[in-house]
């Protein structure tokens, strides 16, 4: 195998290893939607939009209470 072909094969293999699974983004979106539909979130007048939260805080003179989470693979 010549050097250029080896390099091309190495690059192609590396890209395949670095590429996330196609379903990973979809799974994270489903987990996010599930979290946003939980009772504790819907029972309050909360928003998941940062710009909207800033607007409300400015209008009411209140601080922003932020809850950060992420969907872990489980």
PyMOL commands that set and color helices and strands:
alter all, ss='L'
color gray80, all
select helices_A, chain A and resi 3-18+22-36+39-42+50-60
alter helices_A, ss='H'
color red, helices_A
deselect
rebuild
show_as cartoon
